[in-house]
Structure formats: C-alpha cells, structure tokens
C-alpha cells in the first residue's frame, strides 16, 4: 500500500504540484485581489469589497466594454459557426470527386487559424486603410461610397467582427469535417429508404442531428474565442475611436498593465470568467440532452 502510494505521488505529484502552483494559486490570488484596491508595486492594499464590481457595472466605460463584447460575440458566434458548417459541407461533398481540390481549399480556409493573428491584423489594417486600402478601392470601383472602417464609431466594431469571422471559419470547418466523417453512410441509406432522397431532407434528418455533439463543442469554443477578443483590438484600434471598440479583455489589459490597477483588473477577470462559465453551462443545459444518441 505504501509502495503504491509512493509510486502514485512520484508519477502524479509533479504534475499536480504544477497545476496547483500555476493554475489554482493564481486564480485564488485574482479572486482575492478583486476585492481590494491593490496597485502594482504598492506595498499595501485595502479591502474595498464590491467597489471594483460597482465601478465596472456602474461606470460608462465599464458598461461600454461589456456591451461591445456582447455585440461582437452576437455577430461572430452565429456567423462563424454557420459559415464553418457550410464550408465543411461543401468540401466534404467534393472530397471523393476532387480530392486534390478539396485538400487545397482546406489549406486555404485553415491558413487564418495557423497564421499569427497580430500579423494578420496588420495586413487587415492596411486593407481597411481609408485612402490606401484595397477594400475602399474595390468599393469605389463598384460605384459605392468608401468607408472609414476603423475610425467610424458605428462601423469599427463590425469591422473587427468581420475579421473574427474570417479567422473562426477555418477552425470550425475542421471540426465540422471531423464530425461529418464520423457519420455512417448506412444512415443516409436508411434515410433514402424512408423517403429522404434530396439534399435538404438528408441534411435535416441525418446530418444535422448527428452533428449535435460537434456543434455543441464548436459553439462553446467559438463563444470562448469571441468573448476573449484582444489581438485585433490592441493592434488595430486600441479600443477606439472614443472607446467604440473597447472590449472586456482589452479593458482588463488597459487597467492592469497600463494603469496598473491590479484590483480593478482582477474584478474584470472574475466577471469575464463568470460570464464564460455561465454561457458554457447554459449551452450544455440547453443542447446536451439533444446531442447524444444510442
């Protein structure tokens, strides 16, 4: 018994210690700091209770960051999931007929995922330049009015959302392709016998129900990525103009690493963590009972 316990400690002890030191302990510290007014480098801190959370939800900047994050997520999540599914269905359909073309297209769609998002953000910034960008040149060539993609307060958040969709489609495509490959062809044969002979009926009766577990995972991952959007905001807009593209993670960065308000930044982190946890729990509660088959 002692030898078995010693072996377990030897094998699992270092990993468990690393998890405690680098995950659980920092999380506990963040939760404690969220209720203080601690500033980075300050020798002491005072307990302020819920004041940081009241400032986050009560101030105009705090509410603006939360609302922008929700708007961004509401645009990116359904769009990238639906487009990822459509691309996966198209590529899955041509794989047997044109395997080389399918392989090339998969690579093209997956490139935004493999590339560094900061570098891609710089490229998008040049494309969206008001006078030199190709996007406005193409729009002008079509006889439309060029737009201030990154400096218009009413447009900037949706411009960033378009980049988020562009990056998320490739990753979702790969996940949906894996789900499509796992569907047994005999199910389609059975559906054909039952009268589901056309593409839409086959998709609605077989493909979509059998993609339930994959769809749940894709939605959760996409939601997590959308809520923690940071790179494009930091690289392209710095939360501007006039905080129109400010998001909760960028606000966390600004308060913690620019203004060094560690207590307030920790409160934002706690709210961010709670929002993701609640969103995941709701998705599982609403969808999980529909995605398992015997």
N, C-alpha and C positions, 0 to 999 in steps of 0.2 A: 504493500500500500504506500509506504513512504517512498520507495523507489519510483513507483508510478507517478506520485505527486511531484517528485523532484524532476522527473522527465517532462511532465506537463509544464512545470514552471520554466524549465530550460528552453522548451520549444516555443511556448506561447508567451512567456514572460516579457522578453524584449519588445515584441510587437504590441502587447497590451500596455507596457510602460510608455511606448512611443505614442500610442493613441491617447493615453491619459495626459501626457505632457504637452502634446502638440494639438490636441483637439478639445478634449473635455476641460482642461485647465484654462486655456484661452477663452473658451465660451463662458465659463464661470466668471472669469475676470471681466469680460464685456458686460455681462448681466449686472455685476456689482457696480461697475463704473457708470452704467446708465442711470443710476440714481444718485450720482454725485456731480459736482461742478469741476471735476478734475481737468486741468490744463496740462498739456505735455510739457514736462520739465519742472512743473510746480512741486515744491517739497510736500505740500499737504493738499487735502481736498475736503470739502464739506458735503455732508449728506443733504441732498435737496429733495429727496422723494420723487414725486411725479412731475417736477417742474420742467425737466427736459422734454417729457412727452407732451406736456401742456404747450410748451413753446413750439414743438413740431406741428401739432394739430391746430394750434391757435394762431400762429403767425401766417402771414400771406405767403411767404417764401416756402414754408413747410407744406402748406396745403397745395401750393402750386406744383411742387416736386411730386407729391403723391398723385395729384390729378394727371399730370403729364405722364407719369409712369403707367397709370391705368389706361389712358388713351392710347399710348404707344403699344401696350400689351393687347388691347382690344383690336388694334389693327393688325399687328404682327401675328398673333397666335392663330386665328382662323385662316388668314391668308396663306401663311407658310404651310400650315397643315393641309389645306385643300390643294394648293398648287403642288406640294410634295407628293400627294396621293395621285393627282392627275399625271404628273411626270412619271411616277413609278408604273402606273397602269400602261402608259404609252410605251415605255421602254420594255416592260415585261411582255407586251404584246408582240414586239418586233424582235425579241431576243432569238427565237428559233428561226425566223425568216432571214434576219440580217444581224448575225451575232457581232460582227466587227463594227457595224454602225452603232449598235447598242452599246458596245464597250466604249467607243469614242464619246458618245453622248453622256454616258455615266461619268466619265472622267471630267468632261466639261462642266457638268452640273455640280460635281463634287469639288471642283477647284476652289470656290469661295470658302469652303469649310477648311480645306487644307492650307490655304494661304493665311498669312498673318493679317488679322483684321485691321491693325493700325496702318499697315502699308496699303491695304485696300481702301481704307478710309481716306488716305491722302489722294489716291487715284480718283475716288468719287468726288473729293473736294475740287479737284481740277475739272472733272466732267461737269460739275454743277456751278462752276465759276460764272458769274453773271455776264461777263463780256468775252472771256476767252474759252469758256466751256463748250464742249461739243454738243451737250444737251440743248442749250439755248440756240446754237446754230441750226440744229435739226428742227427745232420748233419754229424758228424764223423761216426756214426753208419751206415749211408746210403752211406758212401764212398765219401762224399763231403768234401770240404775244409772249416774248421771253419772260421768264420768271426769276425772282430773287429767291432761289431755292433755300439758301442758308441764312438769309438776312431778313426774310419776311416772317413776322411773328406768327402769322396764321398758317404758314406753309412749312416752316422748318421742321416741326415735329414729324410731319408726314413724310418729309424727305428722308429723315433718319429712319423712319419706319420702313420705307421702301428698301433701304439698304439692309435692314434687319431681315426683311422677307427674302431678299436676294441671297443672303447668307444662309438662312434657315432651310430653304427649299432643298438644297443638295443633301443635307444631313437627313432630313425627313424622307427624302426619296430613297436613300439607302435602307432605312428602317422599314419602309413600306415594301421595298423589293424583297427583303428578307421574309416579311410576312406573306407576301404573295407566293413566294417559292415554297412555303410550307403548306399551302392549301393543296389537298389531294385532288388530282384530276377526276377521280371517281365521283366526287361531289358534283362536279359540273355535268357528268354523265347522268347522274340521278336527277339533277335539276332539269336536264333536257327531256328526260322521260316524263317528268311531271309537268312539262309544258313551258319551262323557262328556256326558250330557244334563242332569244335575242340578247344583245349585249347588255342593255339596261336591266332586263329582268334577271339575267345571270349575275350581274353585279349586285343587285338589290337582294337577291335571295341567297347567294352563296358568298361572293367576295366580301361584301361589306360586313355581314355578320361574323365571318371567320377572321376578319382583320380587327376584331374588337380588342383583344389584348395588345396588339401592336399600336392601335390608335390611342389607347389609354396611355401607353408609355410615351408615344410621340407628343401628345398634348401636354403631359407633365413636363417633359424635357423642354419643349418649346416655351412653355409658360415660365419655367425657371430661367431660361436664357433671356426671355423678353423682360422679365422683371429686373434682371441684373445688368441691363444695358449700360455700358460705361465707355468703351473704347471709342465708339463713333462720336459720342457727345464730347469727350475730352479732347479728341483730335480735331474735330471739325467745327464745333461751336462754343466750347467752354460753357455750355448751359445757356448761351444767349440765342438771339438778341433779347435783352431785358428778361432773362430767365425763362424765355418761351420754350426752351428745350431742356430745362433743368429736370433731372430725374432723381429718384431717391438715392441711387448708388452714387451718382455724381455729387449730390448734396452731402452724402456721407464722406466722400473724399475731400470735398472742399472744407467742410467743418473740421475734419480730423487732421488733415495733412497740410492745409493752407492756413487755417485759423487756429489749429492745434487745440480745438475744443473737444478733448477726448470723451468727456462725459456726454455731451450732446451727440457726438458721432456714435457713441455706443448705444444711445437711445434709438437712433435711426436704425442701427444694425438690428436691435431687438425687434423693432416694428417690421423691418424687412424680413427677418426670419419668421416671425409670427404670420405674416401675410403669405409667405410661401408655404408654410406648414398648413395653414387653413385652406389655401387653394388646392393643395395636393389631397388633403383629407376630403374636401368636397367632391373633387373629381373621382376619387376612389369610391366614395359613398354612392355617387350618382351613377357611375358607369360600371363598376366592378361586377355587380350582380348580373350584368348583361354580356360579359365577355368571356365566360368560362363555359365550355361545352363538354359533355360526357359522350 
